[in-house]
Amino acid sequence: MSKFGDLIDLSVPVLFNFYAEWNDDSVAMAPVLNDVAAASGDRAKVIKIDVDKNQELAQALRIKSLPTLVIYKRGEMVWRQSGELDANTLLGILNEYV
């Protein structure tokens, strides 16, 4: 996987899903994020980050609850929310940054 710094510097919005396999809400978001990724095509990226495998990054970003969704564009965090969202709502938010 690419380094986090390289991913956040992209000119397209990058939606990060911080999740854990043991977290029911994270598991429930997986098909929603697949739909968002498919609908976004090349206009945005959707990347899943397992907090158990990336503990330093999760701590640095102060990820406290799961799932936490974060959008970066050109190196800047432009949106963040914890908890579940439906695909249409998430697509609407993501499209604001395309």
N, C-alpha and C positions, 0 to 999 in steps of 0.2 A: 504494500500500500504506500502511496505517496506520503511525504511528510505533511503534517497539518499546516505548517506555514505556507507550503506551496499551494495547498488546496484553498486556503482562505484568500489568496491573492488573485484568484481567477476573476475575470471580468464578468462572468455570469454568476448569478446568485448560487450559493452552495448551501443546501439545507442539510444540516447535521442532525442525526437522530442519535442521542446518547441513550443507550438502552442496556438491559441485562437480560439474559435468557431466563433467569429465575423470576423476573418481574412480569406479572400477568398483564399489566397495562402496556408494557413494552412489546410483549408478544402480540397483543391485540392490534397494535399500531403497524405491524409488519405488512399486512395486505394493503393497508391505507397508503403506506409509503411506496409500495410497489406501484399502486395506481397513480400516485403523484409523479413518480419517476417516469412512468410510461407516458403520461399526459404532457409532461414538461419537455420531453425529447431533448434536443440540444440546447434549449433555452435556459436550462438550469441543471444542476447536479444534485442528487440525493445520496448521502453517504451515511451509513450506519457505523457507529463507533461503540463497541462493547466496553462499558466502563470497567469491567473486571480485568480486561486485557490492556486497558489504557488508563490505569489509575492515576498516574502523574498528570496527564492531560485533564482528566475529570476533576482532580483537585485544583489544578491551576484555574480552571474555568468555574470553579465552585458549583459543580453539578451536585445538587442535594436530593432531588427527587427524579423519578423516572416515569415515563420517558421525558427527557428535556430536548426540545427542538430549538435549534439555533440557525439563523441565516446570516452568512457572511457574504460580503461583496467587496471586491478590491481591498481586502485586508481589514475591513471594518465590520464589526458585528452590528447588523442593522435591525435584528429582531430576535426575541427569545421568549419562550414560553414552556412551562412544564405542564404535563398532562396530555390527555388524548384530544385529538381533533379529527373531524371527518375530512375526507379527501377534498371535497369542494371548498371547504373553508381554508384548508391548507394551500390549495392551488390558488385561491384568491389572494392570499397573503404573499405567496411566492411570486405571483405575477406582478405585484406592486414593485418588485425590485428587478424585473427583467429589463 
